[in-house]
Amino acid sequence: MGLLGTISEVLEASSQTTKRGDVTEESKGAYWCHDCSERIRDVEVGGEGPPSCPSCGDEMEFERSKGTTGCAC
């Protein structure tokens, strides 16, 4: 069972690395500052409108919604 056990361990370890913790709200995307490469998930933003970048203060841009390919989260 050496080879089979090793494969099982690798698969288990790879599935653990993709877990992102407890998610209580479904994210529709994230806000990005392309100049600073800062990212804030939409579920972490309170209030109306896009947040300001924590590094430079510029308005961040919302990218990727549930209907697009890829994941911003």
Predicted model as a PDB file, atoms N, CA, C, CB and O in Angstrom, pLDDT in the B-factor column:
MODEL        1                                                                  
ATOM      1  N   MET A   1       0.814  -1.187   0.000  1.00 56.00           N  
ATOM      2  CA  MET A   1       0.000   0.000   0.000  1.00 56.00           C  
ATOM      3  C   MET A   1       0.863   1.258   0.000  1.00 56.00           C  
ATOM      4  CB  MET A   1      -0.929  -0.006   1.195  1.00 56.00           C  
ATOM      5  O   MET A   1       0.339   2.348   0.232  1.00 56.00           O  
ATOM      6  N   GLY A   2       2.127   1.152  -0.244  1.00 77.00           N  
ATOM      7  CA  GLY A   2       3.034   2.291  -0.233  1.00 77.00           C  
ATOM      8  C   GLY A   2       2.683   3.340  -1.275  1.00 77.00           C  
ATOM      9  O   GLY A   2       2.516   4.514  -0.944  1.00 77.00           O  
ATOM     10  N   LEU A   3       2.568   2.925  -2.534  1.00 79.00           N  
ATOM     11  CA  LEU A   3       2.265   3.874  -3.602  1.00 79.00           C  
ATOM     12  C   LEU A   3       0.860   4.448  -3.445  1.00 79.00           C  
ATOM     13  CB  LEU A   3       2.408   3.201  -4.970  1.00 79.00           C  
ATOM     14  O   LEU A   3       0.662   5.653  -3.597  1.00 79.00           O  
ATOM     15  N   LEU A   4      -0.102   3.604  -3.145  1.00 77.00           N  
ATOM     16  CA  LEU A   4      -1.475   4.059  -2.969  1.00 77.00           C  
ATOM     17  C   LEU A   4      -1.588   5.003  -1.768  1.00 77.00           C  
ATOM     18  CB  LEU A   4      -2.415   2.858  -2.793  1.00 77.00           C  
ATOM     19  O   LEU A   4      -2.308   5.999  -1.827  1.00 77.00           O  
ATOM     20  N   GLY A   5      -0.896   4.698  -0.710  1.00 76.00           N  
ATOM     21  CA  GLY A   5      -0.900   5.563   0.477  1.00 76.00           C  
ATOM     22  C   GLY A   5      -0.277   6.918   0.182  1.00 76.00           C  
ATOM     23  O   GLY A   5      -0.766   7.945   0.652  1.00 76.00           O  
ATOM     24  N   THR A   6       0.802   6.925  -0.596  1.00 81.00           N  
ATOM     25  CA  THR A   6       1.467   8.171  -0.963  1.00 81.00           C  
ATOM     26  C   THR A   6       0.550   9.036  -1.827  1.00 81.00           C  
ATOM     27  CB  THR A   6       2.782   7.879  -1.707  1.00 81.00           C  
ATOM     28  O   THR A   6       0.456  10.247  -1.623  1.00 81.00           O  
ATOM     29  N   ILE A   7      -0.118   8.415  -2.782  1.00 79.00           N  
ATOM     30  CA  ILE A   7      -1.043   9.164  -3.643  1.00 79.00           C  
ATOM     31  C   ILE A   7      -2.177   9.748  -2.811  1.00 79.00           C  
ATOM     32  CB  ILE A   7      -1.611   8.255  -4.762  1.00 79.00           C  
ATOM     33  O   ILE A   7      -2.570  10.896  -3.014  1.00 79.00           O  
ATOM     34  N   SER A   8      -2.698   8.971  -1.886  1.00 75.00           N  
ATOM     35  CA  SER A   8      -3.776   9.462  -1.020  1.00 75.00           C  
ATOM     36  C   SER A   8      -3.316  10.649  -0.184  1.00 75.00           C  
ATOM     37  CB  SER A   8      -4.277   8.342  -0.104  1.00 75.00           C  
ATOM     38  O   SER A   8      -4.063  11.612  -0.014  1.00 75.00           O  
ATOM     39  N   GLU A   9      -2.096  10.589   0.340  1.00 80.00           N  
ATOM     40  CA  GLU A   9      -1.560  11.684   1.145  1.00 80.00           C  
ATOM     41  C   GLU A   9      -1.391  12.951   0.311  1.00 80.00           C  
ATOM     42  CB  GLU A   9      -0.221  11.282   1.767  1.00 80.00           C  
ATOM     43  O   GLU A   9      -1.699  14.048   0.778  1.00 80.00           O  
ATOM     44  N   VAL A  10      -0.904  12.806  -0.914  1.00 77.00           N  
ATOM     45  CA  VAL A  10      -0.711  13.963  -1.783  1.00 77.00           C  
ATOM     46  C   VAL A  10      -2.052  14.606  -2.124  1.00 77.00           C  
ATOM     47  CB  VAL A  10       0.029  13.555  -3.069  1.00 77.00           C  
ATOM     48  O   VAL A  10      -2.180  15.830  -2.082  1.00 77.00           O  
ATOM     49  N   LEU A  11      -3.045  13.797  -2.459  1.00 75.00           N  
ATOM     50  CA  LEU A  11      -4.363  14.329  -2.779  1.00 75.00           C  
ATOM     51  C   LEU A  11      -4.987  15.025  -1.576  1.00 75.00           C  
ATOM     52  CB  LEU A  11      -5.276  13.215  -3.270  1.00 75.00           C  
ATOM     53  O   LEU A  11      -5.603  16.080  -1.730  1.00 75.00           O  
ATOM     54  N   GLU A  12      -4.843  14.467  -0.410  1.00 75.00           N  
ATOM     55  CA  GLU A  12      -5.387  15.077   0.801  1.00 75.00           C  
ATOM     56  C   GLU A  12      -4.696  16.401   1.092  1.00 75.00           C  
ATOM     57  CB  GLU A  12      -5.238  14.128   1.996  1.00 75.00           C  
ATOM     58  O   GLU A  12      -5.354  17.379   1.444  1.00 75.00           O  
ATOM     59  N   ALA A  13      -3.381  16.440   0.950  1.00 67.00           N  
ATOM     60  CA  ALA A  13      -2.633  17.672   1.209  1.00 67.00           C  
ATOM     61  C   ALA A  13      -2.992  18.756   0.205  1.00 67.00           C  
ATOM     62  CB  ALA A  13      -1.130  17.401   1.168  1.00 67.00           C  
ATOM     63  O   ALA A  13      -3.092  19.925   0.579  1.00 67.00           O  
ATOM     64  N   SER A  14      -3.189  18.397  -1.068  1.00 61.00           N  
ATOM     65  CA  SER A  14      -3.527  19.405  -2.070  1.00 61.00           C  
ATOM     66  C   SER A  14      -4.930  19.962  -1.848  1.00 61.00           C  
ATOM     67  CB  SER A  14      -3.415  18.814  -3.473  1.00 61.00           C  
ATOM     68  O   SER A  14      -5.174  21.137  -2.122  1.00 61.00           O  
ATOM     69  N   SER A  15      -5.851  19.141  -1.359  1.00 57.00           N  
ATOM     70  CA  SER A  15      -7.202  19.645  -1.097  1.00 57.00           C  
ATOM     71  C   SER A  15      -7.207  20.564   0.113  1.00 57.00           C  
ATOM     72  CB  SER A  15      -8.182  18.483  -0.880  1.00 57.00           C  
ATOM     73  O   SER A  15      -8.044  21.463   0.186  1.00 57.00           O  
ATOM     74  N   GLN A  16      -6.316  20.372   1.051  1.00 54.00           N  
ATOM     75  CA  GLN A  16      -6.246  21.231   2.223  1.00 54.00           C  
ATOM     76  C   GLN A  16      -5.683  22.599   1.873  1.00 54.00           C  
ATOM     77  CB  GLN A  16      -5.402  20.581   3.304  1.00 54.00           C  
ATOM     78  O   GLN A  16      -6.058  23.589   2.500  1.00 54.00           O  
ATOM     79  N   THR A  17      -4.791  22.684   0.886  1.00 47.00           N  
ATOM     80  CA  THR A  17      -4.198  23.966   0.543  1.00 47.00           C  
ATOM     81  C   THR A  17      -5.171  24.863  -0.195  1.00 47.00           C  
ATOM     82  CB  THR A  17      -2.962  23.759  -0.291  1.00 47.00           C  
ATOM     83  O   THR A  17      -4.971  26.078  -0.228  1.00 47.00           O  
ATOM     84  N   THR A  18      -6.213  24.311  -0.785  1.00 47.00           N  
ATOM     85  CA  THR A  18      -7.177  25.138  -1.501  1.00 47.00           C  
ATOM     86  C   THR A  18      -8.294  25.643  -0.600  1.00 47.00           C  
ATOM     87  CB  THR A  18      -7.767  24.362  -2.648  1.00 47.00           C  
ATOM     88  O   THR A  18      -9.091  26.479  -1.026  1.00 47.00           O  
ATOM     89  N   LYS A  19      -8.369  25.164   0.616  1.00 48.00           N  
ATOM     90  CA  LYS A  19      -9.394  25.637   1.534  1.00 48.00           C  
ATOM     91  C   LYS A  19      -9.027  27.036   2.000  1.00 48.00           C  
ATOM     92  CB  LYS A  19      -9.556  24.674   2.740  1.00 48.00           C  
ATOM     93  O   LYS A  19      -7.873  27.296   2.339  1.00 48.00           O  
ATOM     94  N   ARG A  20      -9.989  27.924   2.018  1.00 54.00           N  
ATOM     95  CA  ARG A  20      -9.735  29.324   2.349  1.00 54.00           C  
ATOM     96  C   ARG A  20     -10.367  29.711   3.679  1.00 54.00           C  
ATOM     97  CB  ARG A  20     -10.260  30.228   1.245  1.00 54.00           C  
ATOM     98  O   ARG A  20     -10.685  30.882   3.887  1.00 54.00           O  
ATOM     99  N   GLY A  21     -10.551  28.770   4.570  1.00 54.00           N  
ATOM    100  CA  GLY A  21     -11.144  29.072   5.858  1.00 54.00           C  
ATOM    101  C   GLY A  21     -12.656  28.991   5.804  1.00 54.00           C  
ATOM    102  O   GLY A  21     -13.233  28.550   4.811  1.00 54.00           O  
ATOM    103  N   ASP A  22     -13.281  29.416   6.869  1.00 55.00           N  
ATOM    104  CA  ASP A  22     -14.739  29.391   6.944  1.00 55.00           C  
ATOM    105  C   ASP A  22     -15.305  30.572   6.162  1.00 55.00           C  
ATOM    106  CB  ASP A  22     -15.220  29.427   8.421  1.00 55.00           C  
ATOM    107  O   ASP A  22     -15.006  31.729   6.459  1.00 55.00           O  
ATOM    108  N   VAL A  23     -16.106  30.271   5.184  1.00 55.00           N  
ATOM    109  CA  VAL A  23     -16.733  31.309   4.378  1.00 55.00           C  
ATOM    110  C   VAL A  23     -18.205  31.363   4.749  1.00 55.00           C  
ATOM    111  CB  VAL A  23     -16.543  31.043   2.849  1.00 55.00           C  
ATOM    112  O   VAL A  23     -18.949  30.409   4.524  1.00 55.00           O  
ATOM    113  N   THR A  24     -18.616  32.484   5.316  1.00 63.00           N  
ATOM    114  CA  THR A  24     -20.003  32.620   5.722  1.00 63.00           C  
ATOM    115  C   THR A  24     -20.816  33.372   4.674  1.00 63.00           C  
ATOM    116  CB  THR A  24     -20.090  33.330   7.061  1.00 63.00           C  
ATOM    117  O   THR A  24     -22.037  33.226   4.620  1.00 63.00           O  
ATOM    118  N   GLU A  25     -20.151  34.179   3.835  1.00 69.00           N  
ATOM    119  CA  GLU A  25     -20.828  34.924   2.783  1.00 69.00           C  
ATOM    120  C   GLU A  25     -20.201  34.576   1.450  1.00 69.00           C  
ATOM    121  CB  GLU A  25     -20.760  36.447   3.041  1.00 69.00           C  
ATOM    122  O   GLU A  25     -18.987  34.399   1.352  1.00 69.00           O  
ATOM    123  N   GLU A  26     -21.030  34.478   0.423  1.00 82.00           N  
ATOM    124  CA  GLU A  26     -20.506  34.181  -0.900  1.00 82.00           C  
ATOM    125  C   GLU A  26     -20.014  35.464  -1.549  1.00 82.00           C  
ATOM    126  CB  GLU A  26     -21.576  33.499  -1.779  1.00 82.00           C  
ATOM    127  O   GLU A  26     -20.750  36.446  -1.645  1.00 82.00           O  
ATOM    128  N   SER A  27     -18.773  35.449  -1.991  1.00 82.00           N  
ATOM    129  CA  SER A  27     -18.172  36.609  -2.628  1.00 82.00           C  
ATOM    130  C   SER A  27     -18.563  36.670  -4.099  1.00 82.00           C  
ATOM    131  CB  SER A  27     -16.648  36.575  -2.480  1.00 82.00           C  
ATOM    132  O   SER A  27     -18.641  35.642  -4.771  1.00 82.00           O  
ATOM    133  N   LYS A  28     -18.805  37.869  -4.591  1.00 85.00           N  
ATOM    134  CA  LYS A  28     -19.113  38.073  -6.001  1.00 85.00           C  
ATOM    135  C   LYS A  28     -17.904  38.589  -6.757  1.00 85.00           C  
ATOM    136  CB  LYS A  28     -20.276  39.038  -6.157  1.00 85.00           C  
ATOM    137  O   LYS A  28     -17.948  38.721  -7.981  1.00 85.00           O  
ATOM    138  N   GLY A  29     -16.830  38.882  -6.049  1.00 88.00           N  
ATOM    139  CA  GLY A  29     -15.618  39.394  -6.676  1.00 88.00           C  
ATOM    140  C   GLY A  29     -14.740  40.088  -5.655  1.00 88.00           C  
ATOM    141  O   GLY A  29     -14.848  39.841  -4.454  1.00 88.00           O  
ATOM    142  N   ALA A  30     -13.873  40.955  -6.142  1.00 92.00           N  
ATOM    143  CA  ALA A  30     -12.962  41.661  -5.251  1.00 92.00           C  
ATOM    144  C   ALA A  30     -12.666  43.042  -5.813  1.00 92.00           C  
ATOM    145  CB  ALA A  30     -11.657  40.862  -5.053  1.00 92.00           C  
ATOM    146  O   ALA A  30     -12.798  43.287  -7.012  1.00 92.00           O  
ATOM    147  N   TYR A  31     -12.267  43.926  -4.930  1.00 93.00           N  
ATOM    148  CA  TYR A  31     -11.818  45.251  -5.332  1.00 93.00           C  
ATOM    149  C   TYR A  31     -10.299  45.223  -5.462  1.00 93.00           C  
ATOM    150  CB  TYR A  31     -12.277  46.340  -4.309  1.00 93.00           C  
ATOM    151  O   TYR A  31      -9.606  44.642  -4.626  1.00 93.00           O  
ATOM    152  N   TRP A  32      -9.790  45.851  -6.509  1.00 93.00           N  
ATOM    153  CA  TRP A  32      -8.354  45.844  -6.789  1.00 93.00           C  
ATOM    154  C   TRP A  32      -7.827  47.248  -6.967  1.00 93.00           C  
ATOM    155  CB  TRP A  32      -8.053  45.018  -8.027  1.00 93.00           C  
ATOM    156  O   TRP A  32      -8.512  48.121  -7.501  1.00 93.00           O  
ATOM    157  N   CYS A  33      -6.606  47.458  -6.518  1.00 94.00           N  
ATOM    158  CA  CYS A  33      -5.834  48.644  -6.877  1.00 94.00           C  
ATOM    159  C   CYS A  33      -4.710  48.114  -7.753  1.00 94.00           C  
ATOM    160  CB  CYS A  33      -5.288  49.445  -5.594  1.00 94.00           C  
ATOM    161  O   CYS A  33      -3.788  47.460  -7.267  1.00 94.00           O  
ATOM    162  N   HIS A  34      -4.792  48.400  -9.038  1.00 90.00           N  
ATOM    163  CA  HIS A  34      -3.814  47.844  -9.974  1.00 90.00           C  
ATOM    164  C   HIS A  34      -2.433  48.461  -9.794  1.00 90.00           C  
ATOM    165  CB  HIS A  34      -4.284  48.051 -11.402  1.00 90.00           C  
ATOM    166  O   HIS A  34      -1.427  47.815 -10.088  1.00 90.00           O  
ATOM    167  N   ASP A  35      -2.369  49.698  -9.317  1.00 93.00           N  
ATOM    168  CA  ASP A  35      -1.073  50.338  -9.102  1.00 93.00           C  
ATOM    169  C   ASP A  35      -0.320  49.707  -7.932  1.00 93.00           C  
ATOM    170  CB  ASP A  35      -1.258  51.831  -8.856  1.00 93.00           C  
ATOM    171  O   ASP A  35       0.897  49.531  -7.995  1.00 93.00           O  
ATOM    172  N   CYS A  36      -1.037  49.373  -6.879  1.00 92.00           N  
ATOM    173  CA  CYS A  36      -0.404  48.841  -5.660  1.00 92.00           C  
ATOM    174  C   CYS A  36      -0.520  47.325  -5.527  1.00 92.00           C  
ATOM    175  CB  CYS A  36      -1.019  49.490  -4.444  1.00 92.00           C  
ATOM    176  O   CYS A  36       0.096  46.728  -4.644  1.00 92.00           O  
ATOM    177  N   SER A  37      -1.308  46.702  -6.401  1.00 90.00           N  
ATOM    178  CA  SER A  37      -1.569  45.260  -6.322  1.00 90.00           C  
ATOM    179  C   SER A  37      -2.254  44.876  -5.013  1.00 90.00           C  
ATOM    180  CB  SER A  37      -0.265  44.481  -6.469  1.00 90.00           C  
ATOM    181  O   SER A  37      -2.044  43.779  -4.495  1.00 90.00           O  
ATOM    182  N   GLU A  38      -3.072  45.780  -4.482  1.00 93.00           N  
ATOM    183  CA  GLU A  38      -3.856  45.497  -3.282  1.00 93.00           C  
ATOM    184  C   GLU A  38      -5.173  44.873  -3.698  1.00 93.00           C  
ATOM    185  CB  GLU A  38      -4.095  46.785  -2.442  1.00 93.00           C  
ATOM    186  O   GLU A  38      -5.720  45.218  -4.746  1.00 93.00           O  
ATOM    187  N   ARG A  39      -5.690  43.956  -2.886  1.00 93.00           N  
ATOM    188  CA  ARG A  39      -6.946  43.265  -3.167  1.00 93.00           C  
ATOM    189  C   ARG A  39      -7.769  43.183  -1.895  1.00 93.00           C  
ATOM    190  CB  ARG A  39      -6.690  41.852  -3.743  1.00 93.00           C  
ATOM    191  O   ARG A  39      -7.248  42.846  -0.831  1.00 93.00           O  
ATOM    192  N   ILE A  40      -9.070  43.496  -2.005  1.00 93.00           N  
ATOM    193  CA  ILE A  40     -10.001  43.372  -0.883  1.00 93.00           C  
ATOM    194  C   ILE A  40     -11.248  42.672  -1.399  1.00 93.00           C  
ATOM    195  CB  ILE A  40     -10.350  44.774  -0.257  1.00 93.00           C  
ATOM    196  O   ILE A  40     -11.878  43.147  -2.344  1.00 93.00           O  
ATOM    197  N   ARG A  41     -11.614  41.543  -0.787  1.00 92.00           N  
ATOM    198  CA  ARG A  41     -12.841  40.838  -1.184  1.00 92.00           C  
ATOM    199  C   ARG A  41     -14.048  41.707  -0.928  1.00 92.00           C  
ATOM    200  CB  ARG A  41     -12.980  39.506  -0.430  1.00 92.00           C  
ATOM    201  O   ARG A  41     -14.069  42.476   0.033  1.00 92.00           O  
ATOM    202  N   ASP A  42     -15.053  41.596  -1.772  1.00 91.00           N  
ATOM    203  CA  ASP A  42     -16.244  42.425  -1.647  1.00 91.00           C  
ATOM    204  C   ASP A  42     -16.983  42.200  -0.331  1.00 91.00           C  
ATOM    205  CB  ASP A  42     -17.174  42.157  -2.801  1.00 91.00           C  
ATOM    206  O   ASP A  42     -17.612  43.127   0.179  1.00 91.00           O  
ATOM    207  N   VAL A  43     -16.923  41.016   0.221  1.00 91.00           N  
ATOM    208  CA  VAL A  43     -17.620  40.733   1.480  1.00 91.00           C  
ATOM    209  C   VAL A  43     -16.904  41.348   2.684  1.00 91.00           C  
ATOM    210  CB  VAL A  43     -17.754  39.224   1.675  1.00 91.00           C  
ATOM    211  O   VAL A  43     -17.449  41.358   3.788  1.00 91.00           O  
ATOM    212  N   GLU A  44     -15.687  41.859   2.480  1.00 92.00           N  
ATOM    213  CA  GLU A  44     -14.933  42.501   3.552  1.00 92.00           C  
ATOM    214  C   GLU A  44     -15.096  44.025   3.544  1.00 92.00           C  
ATOM    215  CB  GLU A  44     -13.462  42.141   3.434  1.00 92.00           C  
ATOM    216  O   GLU A  44     -14.532  44.720   4.390  1.00 92.00           O  
ATOM    217  N   VAL A  45     -15.879  44.540   2.574  1.00 92.00           N  
ATOM    218  CA  VAL A  45     -16.060  45.981   2.423  1.00 92.00           C  
ATOM    219  C   VAL A  45     -17.420  46.371   2.973  1.00 92.00           C  
ATOM    220  CB  VAL A  45     -15.925  46.411   0.939  1.00 92.00           C  
ATOM    221  O   VAL A  45     -18.436  45.767   2.632  1.00 92.00           O  
ATOM    222  N   GLY A  46     -17.431  47.379   3.822  1.00 88.00           N  
ATOM    223  CA  GLY A  46     -18.686  47.885   4.350  1.00 88.00           C  
ATOM    224  C   GLY A  46     -19.022  49.218   3.697  1.00 88.00           C  
ATOM    225  O   GLY A  46     -18.139  49.912   3.193  1.00 88.00           O  
ATOM    226  N   GLY A  47     -20.275  49.563   3.708  1.00 85.00           N  
ATOM    227  CA  GLY A  47     -20.689  50.850   3.174  1.00 85.00           C  
ATOM    228  C   GLY A  47     -20.991  50.808   1.693  1.00 85.00           C  
ATOM    229  O   GLY A  47     -20.946  49.753   1.061  1.00 85.00           O  
ATOM    230  N   GLU A  48     -21.300  51.972   1.151  1.00 86.00           N  
ATOM    231  CA  GLU A  48     -21.659  52.115  -0.250  1.00 86.00           C  
ATOM    232  C   GLU A  48     -20.422  52.466  -1.075  1.00 86.00           C  
ATOM    233  CB  GLU A  48     -22.751  53.187  -0.423  1.00 86.00           C  
ATOM    234  O   GLU A  48     -19.515  53.150  -0.600  1.00 86.00           O  
ATOM    235  N   GLY A  49     -20.405  51.994  -2.296  1.00 88.00           N  
ATOM    236  CA  GLY A  49     -19.344  52.360  -3.231  1.00 88.00           C  
ATOM    237  C   GLY A  49     -18.043  51.627  -2.978  1.00 88.00           C  
ATOM    238  O   GLY A  49     -17.890  50.926  -1.978  1.00 88.00           O  
ATOM    239  N   PRO A  50     -17.108  51.799  -3.901  1.00 93.00           N  
ATOM    240  CA  PRO A  50     -15.823  51.112  -3.788  1.00 93.00           C  
ATOM    241  C   PRO A  50     -14.954  51.712  -2.682  1.00 93.00           C  
ATOM    242  CB  PRO A  50     -15.081  51.167  -5.119  1.00 93.00           C  
ATOM    243  O   PRO A  50     -15.030  52.908  -2.402  1.00 93.00           O  
ATOM    244  N   PRO A  51     -14.138  50.880  -2.066  1.00 95.00           N  
ATOM    245  CA  PRO A  51     -13.262  51.367  -1.000  1.00 95.00           C  
ATOM    246  C   PRO A  51     -12.048  52.093  -1.574  1.00 95.00           C  
ATOM    247  CB  PRO A  51     -12.806  50.204  -0.111  1.00 95.00           C  
ATOM    248  O   PRO A  51     -11.776  52.034  -2.773  1.00 95.00           O  
ATOM    249  N   SER A  52     -11.344  52.763  -0.709  1.00 95.00           N  
ATOM    250  CA  SER A  52     -10.068  53.379  -1.078  1.00 95.00           C  
ATOM    251  C   SER A  52      -8.950  52.382  -0.818  1.00 95.00           C  
ATOM    252  CB  SER A  52      -9.828  54.702  -0.286  1.00 95.00           C  
ATOM    253  O   SER A  52      -9.023  51.585   0.117  1.00 95.00           O  
ATOM    254  N   CYS A  53      -7.929  52.430  -1.638  1.00 95.00           N  
ATOM    255  CA  CYS A  53      -6.771  51.546  -1.468  1.00 95.00           C  
ATOM    256  C   CYS A  53      -6.080  51.870  -0.150  1.00 95.00           C  
ATOM    257  CB  CYS A  53      -5.777  51.689  -2.658  1.00 95.00           C  
ATOM    258  O   CYS A  53      -5.825  53.040   0.138  1.00 95.00           O  
ATOM    259  N   PRO A  54      -5.772  50.854   0.659  1.00 93.00           N  
ATOM    260  CA  PRO A  54      -5.097  51.117   1.931  1.00 93.00           C  
ATOM    261  C   PRO A  54      -3.671  51.644   1.751  1.00 93.00           C  
ATOM    262  CB  PRO A  54      -5.067  49.855   2.763  1.00 93.00           C  
ATOM    263  O   PRO A  54      -3.126  52.263   2.665  1.00 93.00           O  
ATOM    264  N   SER A  55      -3.058  51.406   0.583  1.00 94.00           N  
ATOM    265  CA  SER A  55      -1.681  51.846   0.361  1.00 94.00           C  
ATOM    266  C   SER A  55      -1.592  53.256  -0.209  1.00 94.00           C  
ATOM    267  CB  SER A  55      -0.983  50.888  -0.564  1.00 94.00           C  
ATOM    268  O   SER A  55      -0.815  54.074   0.282  1.00 94.00           O  
ATOM    269  N   CYS A  56      -2.394  53.550  -1.257  1.00 96.00           N  
ATOM    270  CA  CYS A  56      -2.252  54.845  -1.933  1.00 96.00           C  
ATOM    271  C   CYS A  56      -3.459  55.761  -1.773  1.00 96.00           C  
ATOM    272  CB  CYS A  56      -2.000  54.623  -3.389  1.00 96.00           C  
ATOM    273  O   CYS A  56      -3.351  56.958  -2.039  1.00 96.00           O  
ATOM    274  N   GLY A  57      -4.612  55.229  -1.345  1.00 94.00           N  
ATOM    275  CA  GLY A  57      -5.791  56.045  -1.137  1.00 94.00           C  
ATOM    276  C   GLY A  57      -6.673  56.218  -2.364  1.00 94.00           C  
ATOM    277  O   GLY A  57      -7.751  56.803  -2.259  1.00 94.00           O  
ATOM    278  N   ASP A  58      -6.246  55.724  -3.527  1.00 95.00           N  
ATOM    279  CA  ASP A  58      -7.068  55.815  -4.737  1.00 95.00           C  
ATOM    280  C   ASP A  58      -8.268  54.883  -4.638  1.00 95.00           C  
ATOM    281  CB  ASP A  58      -6.233  55.477  -5.987  1.00 95.00           C  
ATOM    282  O   ASP A  58      -8.249  53.902  -3.896  1.00 95.00           O  
ATOM    283  N   GLU A  59      -9.317  55.206  -5.400  1.00 95.00           N  
ATOM    284  CA  GLU A  59     -10.503  54.358  -5.431  1.00 95.00           C  
ATOM    285  C   GLU A  59     -10.165  53.030  -6.091  1.00 95.00           C  
ATOM    286  CB  GLU A  59     -11.662  55.056  -6.177  1.00 95.00           C  
ATOM    287  O   GLU A  59      -9.513  52.995  -7.135  1.00 95.00           O  
ATOM    288  N   MET A  60     -10.610  51.939  -5.480  1.00 95.00           N  
ATOM    289  CA  MET A  60     -10.338  50.607  -6.011  1.00 95.00           C  
ATOM    290  C   MET A  60     -11.400  50.234  -7.043  1.00 95.00           C  
ATOM    291  CB  MET A  60     -10.296  49.559  -4.872  1.00 95.00           C  
ATOM    292  O   MET A  60     -12.497  50.791  -7.034  1.00 95.00           O  
ATOM    293  N   GLU A  61     -11.079  49.302  -7.925  1.00 94.00           N  
ATOM    294  CA  GLU A  61     -11.962  48.886  -9.004  1.00 94.00           C  
ATOM    295  C   GLU A  61     -12.485  47.476  -8.731  1.00 94.00           C  
ATOM    296  CB  GLU A  61     -11.229  48.942 -10.362  1.00 94.00           C  
ATOM    297  O   GLU A  61     -11.721  46.577  -8.380  1.00 94.00           O  
ATOM    298  N   PHE A  62     -13.811  47.293  -8.900  1.00 92.00           N  
ATOM    299  CA  PHE A  62     -14.410  45.979  -8.696  1.00 92.00           C  
ATOM    300  C   PHE A  62     -14.170  45.119  -9.923  1.00 92.00           C  
ATOM    301  CB  PHE A  62     -15.922  46.097  -8.401  1.00 92.00           C  
ATOM    302  O   PHE A  62     -14.383  45.558 -11.053  1.00 92.00           O  
ATOM    303  N   GLU A  63     -13.728  43.894  -9.696  1.00 87.00           N  
ATOM    304  CA  GLU A  63     -13.477  42.980 -10.802  1.00 87.00           C  
ATOM    305  C   GLU A  63     -14.042  41.609 -10.503  1.00 87.00           C  
ATOM    306  CB  GLU A  63     -11.986  42.883 -11.091  1.00 87.00           C  
ATOM    307  O   GLU A  63     -14.073  41.150  -9.361  1.00 87.00           O  
ATOM    308  N   ARG A  64     -14.474  40.988 -11.545  1.00 73.00           N  
ATOM    309  CA  ARG A  64     -15.001  39.632 -11.585  1.00 73.00           C  
ATOM    310  C   ARG A  64     -16.249  39.473 -10.753  1.00 73.00           C  
ATOM    311  CB  ARG A  64     -13.963  38.663 -11.121  1.00 73.00           C  
ATOM    312  O   ARG A  64     -16.279  39.744  -9.552  1.00 73.00           O  
ATOM    313  N   SER A  65     -17.240  39.036 -11.418  1.00 57.00           N  
ATOM    314  CA  SER A  65     -18.493  38.734 -10.747  1.00 57.00           C  
ATOM    315  C   SER A  65     -18.752  37.248 -10.866  1.00 57.00           C  
ATOM    316  CB  SER A  65     -19.667  39.554 -11.341  1.00 57.00           C  
ATOM    317  O   SER A  65     -18.001  36.532 -11.529  1.00 57.00           O  
ATOM    318  N   LYS A  66     -19.783  36.793 -10.244  1.00 54.00           N  
ATOM    319  CA  LYS A  66     -20.092  35.367 -10.203  1.00 54.00           C  
ATOM    320  C   LYS A  66     -20.251  34.768 -11.590  1.00 54.00           C  
ATOM    321  CB  LYS A  66     -21.349  35.134  -9.405  1.00 54.00           C  
ATOM    322  O   LYS A  66     -19.954  33.589 -11.781  1.00 54.00           O  
ATOM    323  N   GLY A  67     -20.711  35.545 -12.564  1.00 56.00           N  
ATOM    324  CA  GLY A  67     -20.954  35.036 -13.902  1.00 56.00           C  
ATOM    325  C   GLY A  67     -19.736  35.004 -14.803  1.00 56.00           C  
ATOM    326  O   GLY A  67     -19.845  34.553 -15.943  1.00 56.00           O  
ATOM    327  N   THR A  68     -18.576  35.464 -14.343  1.00 55.00           N  
ATOM    328  CA  THR A  68     -17.388  35.472 -15.186  1.00 55.00           C  
ATOM    329  C   THR A  68     -16.513  34.279 -14.894  1.00 55.00           C  
ATOM    330  CB  THR A  68     -16.603  36.752 -14.992  1.00 55.00           C  
ATOM    331  O   THR A  68     -16.679  33.609 -13.875  1.00 55.00           O  
ATOM    332  N   THR A  69     -15.580  34.012 -15.787  1.00 56.00           N  
ATOM    333  CA  THR A  69     -14.663  32.898 -15.573  1.00 56.00           C  
ATOM    334  C   THR A  69     -13.579  33.296 -14.591  1.00 56.00           C  
ATOM    335  CB  THR A  69     -14.041  32.439 -16.898  1.00 56.00           C  
ATOM    336  O   THR A  69     -13.285  34.479 -14.417  1.00 56.00           O  
ATOM    337  N   GLY A  70     -12.996  32.314 -13.961  1.00 55.00           N  
ATOM    338  CA  GLY A  70     -11.937  32.589 -13.008  1.00 55.00           C  
ATOM    339  C   GLY A  70     -12.488  32.977 -11.670  1.00 55.00           C  
ATOM    340  O   GLY A  70     -13.702  33.001 -11.469  1.00 55.00           O  
ATOM    341  N   CYS A  71     -11.612  33.277 -10.765  1.00 55.00           N  
ATOM    342  CA  CYS A  71     -12.012  33.636  -9.418  1.00 55.00           C  
ATOM    343  C   CYS A  71     -11.117  34.749  -8.909  1.00 55.00           C  
ATOM    344  CB  CYS A  71     -11.955  32.417  -8.481  1.00 55.00           C  
ATOM    345  O   CYS A  71      -9.893  34.644  -8.980  1.00 55.00           O  
ATOM    346  N   ALA A  72     -11.698  35.784  -8.411  1.00 50.00           N  
ATOM    347  CA  ALA A  72     -10.930  36.881  -7.828  1.00 50.00           C  
ATOM    348  C   ALA A  72     -10.710  36.666  -6.348  1.00 50.00           C  
ATOM    349  CB  ALA A  72     -11.633  38.209  -8.061  1.00 50.00           C  
ATOM    350  O   ALA A  72     -10.050  37.484  -5.707  1.00 50.00           O  
ATOM    351  N   CYS A  73     -11.236  35.605  -5.786  1.00 50.00           N  
ATOM    352  CA  CYS A  73     -11.185  35.371  -4.358  1.00 50.00           C  
ATOM    353  C   CYS A  73     -10.069  34.448  -4.050  1.00 50.00           C  
ATOM    354  CB  CYS A  73     -12.484  34.817  -3.838  1.00 50.00           C  
ATOM    355  O   CYS A  73      -9.846  34.115  -2.886  1.00 50.00           O  
TER     356      CYS A  73                                                      
ENDMDL                                                                          
END                                                                             
